[in-house]
Amino acid sequence: MAAAALWSYGCPALHERVSEILQRHSTNPADVREVALSGLDLAHLRHVLDLGCGYGFMAEAIARRTAPDARIVGVDAWASNQAPFLRKIAGTGRRGSFRCMEVDAALPWPDGRFDLAVCCYSLYFFVEVLPEVARVLAPGGLFVTVTHSEHRLAGQLPHAGFGDAAAGLLSVTRRFSAENGEERLRRFFGTVERIEYRNTLRFEARHVDDLQTYLRFKLPLLVPGAAPGDELPARLSRYLRETLERDGELVVEKNDAIFRCREPNAR
């Protein structure tokens, strides 16, 4: 999917607000970043690559754990994410740099350049970059990636009359998901550790604004061709309100998987 079609990912204020909404409504109290990094000693790392970095959600948590002179390189297709990303990194006392480019099958760094590479909730957009991730990692390097289950939001969309949107969302997620991620990664890494992150999002009737904001962020994936400023389709808004009025809450599955990969390029 072309980056231009994913305009919500280029709205850092909206993206950060949605991250806060997800934290408020998650039934799993653990921060997924803390789970992903738990038990890892990153204090010696000096060169970190964050692919699909957005506004710095994952990079900020990593930077706080790295060497004081570490450099965090963020890569994102949206130039609008540069300023918030660099602010997040600067707030940790580390050095940050940002490269605006669409991630594809080639990365512009030499072999073994990075100690750590990360990709949080975006690898399904450019899974073809995996051999390059292995290439730019040092022999003892680590790759950490977080991704969605195939059965999350898409499972409820048909009930709202959005069967086509569910199929489209699944076609994106299935490029790299909790279900198939380990198999894909083992082609490029000798060791792949999988960590389950079980979660649901619970929205009560009084949280309808939060729920609509969350779905507006997903709008480019739900309604191809949707433009910034577009409202949620009327039938989707109606489904949300009717469900909340009838059941008192709406529960969205939000299971994820974390993969921690070592031995890059091992066969």
Residue pairs with C-beta under 8 A, 6 or more apart in sequence:
1 125
1 172
3 9
3 10
3 77
3 78
3 102
5 220
5 224
5 225
6 77
6 125
6 220
6 221
7 220
7 227
7 228
8 14
8 15
8 216
8 217
8 218
8 219
8 220
8 228
9 15
9 54
9 77
9 78
10 77
10 78
10 80
10 81
11 80
11 228
12 54
12 55
12 80
12 81
12 83
12 84
14 213
14 216
14 217
15 54
15 55
15 57
15 217
16 55
16 57
16 84
17 213
18 213
18 214
18 217
19 57
21 210
21 213
21 214
22 201
22 214
22 254
23 31
24 210
25 201
25 202
25 203
25 207
25 210
26 199
26 200
26 201
26 254
27 199
27 200
27 201
27 202
28 197
28 198
28 199
28 200
30 197
31 61
32 146
32 197
32 199
32 256
32 258
33 57
33 58
33 61
33 120
34 61
35 195
35 197
35 258
36 58
36 120
36 144
36 146
36 195
36 258
36 260
37 61
37 62
37 65
37 144
40 65
40 142
40 144
40 260
42 62
42 65
42 66
42 116
43 65
43 66
43 67
44 67
44 115
45 65
45 66
45 67
45 70
45 115
45 116
46 66
46 67
46 69
46 70
46 71
46 115
47 70
47 71
47 73
47 113
47 114
47 115
47 116
48 59
48 62
48 63
48 66
48 70
48 71
48 72
48 73
48 114
48 115
48 116
48 117
48 118
49 73
49 75
49 109
49 113
49 114
49 116
49 117
49 118
49 136
50 56
50 58
50 59
50 62
50 72
50 73
50 74
50 75
50 117
50 118
50 119
50 120
51 75
51 103
51 117
51 118
51 119
51 122
51 123
51 126
51 129
51 133
52 75
52 76
52 103
52 119
52 120
52 121
52 122
52 123
52 125
52 126
53 59
53 74
53 75
53 76
53 81
53 85
53 98
54 76
54 81
54 85
54 120
54 122
55 81
55 84
55 85
55 88
56 74
56 81
56 84
56 85
56 86
56 87
56 88
56 89
57 120
58 118
58 120
58 146
59 72
59 74
59 85
59 88
59 89
59 96
59 118
60 88
60 89
60 91
60 92
62 72
62 116
62 118
63 70
63 72
63 88
63 89
63 92
63 94
63 96
64 92
66 72
66 94
66 116
68 93
68 94
69 94
69 95
70 94
70 95
71 94
71 95
71 96
71 97
72 89
72 94
72 95
72 96
72 97
73 96
73 97
73 98
73 99
73 114
74 81
74 82
74 85
74 86
74 89
74 96
74 97
74 98
74 99
75 98
75 99
75 101
75 103
76 82
76 85
76 98
76 100
77 100
77 101
77 102
77 103
78 100
79 100
81 98
82 98
82 100
85 96
85 98
86 96
86 97
86 98
88 96
89 95
89 96
90 96
99 108
101 108
102 126
103 125
103 126
103 129
104 126
104 128
104 129
105 128
105 129
105 131
105 132
106 132
107 129
107 132
107 133
107 135
107 136
109 136
110 136
111 135
111 136
112 136
112 137
112 138
112 139
112 141
113 136
113 138
114 136
114 137
114 138
114 141
115 137
115 138
115 140
115 141
115 142
116 137
116 141
116 142
116 143
116 144
117 133
117 136
117 137
117 141
117 142
117 143
117 144
118 143
118 144
118 145
119 133
119 143
119 144
119 145
119 146
120 145
120 146
121 146
121 147
121 148
123 129
123 130
123 145
123 147
123 176
123 181
124 147
124 148
124 172
124 173
124 174
124 175
124 176
124 177
125 172
125 175
127 175
127 176
127 184
130 184
130 185
130 187
130 188
131 188
133 143
133 188
133 264
134 143
134 188
134 189
134 264
134 265
135 264
135 265
137 143
137 264
139 264
140 262
141 262
141 264
142 260
142 261
142 262
143 185
143 189
143 259
143 260
143 261
143 262
143 264
144 258
144 259
144 260
144 261
145 176
145 181
145 185
145 258
145 259
145 261
146 197
146 256
146 257
146 258
146 259
147 173
147 176
147 177
147 178
147 181
147 256
147 257
147 259
148 173
148 177
148 178
148 254
148 255
148 256
149 173
149 177
149 178
149 179
149 253
149 255
149 256
149 257
150 170
150 173
150 174
150 177
150 178
150 179
151 253
151 255
152 173
152 252
152 253
152 254
152 255
153 169
153 218
153 252
153 253
154 165
154 166
154 167
154 169
154 170
154 173
155 166
155 253
156 252
157 163
157 165
157 166
157 169
157 222
158 166
159 239
160 235
160 236
160 239
160 240
161 235
161 236
161 239
162 222
162 233
162 235
162 236
165 221
165 222
165 223
168 221
168 222
168 224
169 218
169 221
169 222
172 221
174 180
176 184
177 257
178 196
178 255
178 256
178 257
181 194
181 257
181 259
182 192
182 194
182 259
185 192
185 259
185 261
186 192
188 261
188 264
188 265
189 261
189 262
189 263
189 264
189 265
189 266
190 262
190 263
190 264
190 266
190 267
191 261
191 262
191 263
191 266
192 259
192 260
192 261
193 259
193 260
193 261
193 262
194 257
194 258
194 259
195 257
195 258
195 259
195 260
196 255
196 257
196 258
197 255
197 256
197 257
197 258
198 255
199 254
199 255
199 256
200 251
200 252
200 253
200 254
201 214
201 251
201 252
201 254
202 249
202 250
202 251
203 210
203 211
203 244
203 249
203 250
203 251
203 252
204 244
204 248
204 249
205 244
205 245
205 248
205 249
208 240
208 241
208 244
211 240
211 244
211 250
212 232
212 237
212 240
215 222
215 232
215 236
215 240
216 231
216 232
219 226
219 230
219 232
220 226
222 236
223 230
223 233
231 237
232 240
240 250
243 250
244 250
